[in-house]
Amino acid sequence: MSLIPSFFGNRRSSAFDPFSLDVWDPFKDFPFSSPSSPSTGSSETSAFVNTRIDWKETPESHVFKADVPGLKKEEVKVEVENDRVLQISGERNVEKEDKKDTWHRVERSSGKFMRRFRLPENAKMDQIKASMENGVLTVTIPKLEVKKPDVKSIEISG
């Protein structure tokens, strides 16, 4: 058996073929959606499995940026659970269907999404700020100032 894929048909499907189009999904039977099959699973979490969120740390803060195109700020929630878990969630409603319309392609996702992040100990949980502009949600969490230890020079006698 060759490990090189055939580009001229005769496509084999094998668990050991790294070029196989059939991908085994270990999460397919669970009640939540899996990363490889966003259309399956519970309607509660299946819509925006691929909602992309960047998390960067600057010297002053932790900054989260989430792509939420087409959503209003009223449709997105930013919450903190258990003092250290940042939760970003929301919902995009399905476009109303008109019987006179003919749909040729539906690719935009709709439904609910939720992402959670455990925040580090240096986050100031009482000073979280969130803003939304041009379909990008920005959550800024200031960091606690790290107090540098006082250094006292000791004179050496002798």
Secondary structure, 3 states (H helix, E strand, C coil): CCCCCCCCCCCCCCCCCCCCCCCCCCCCCCCCCECCECCCCCCCCCCCCCCCEEEEECCCEEEEEEECCCCCHHHEEEEEECCCEEEEEEEECCCCCCCCCCCCCCCCCCEEEEEEEECCCCECHHHCEEEEECCEEEEEEEECCCCCCCCCCCCCCC
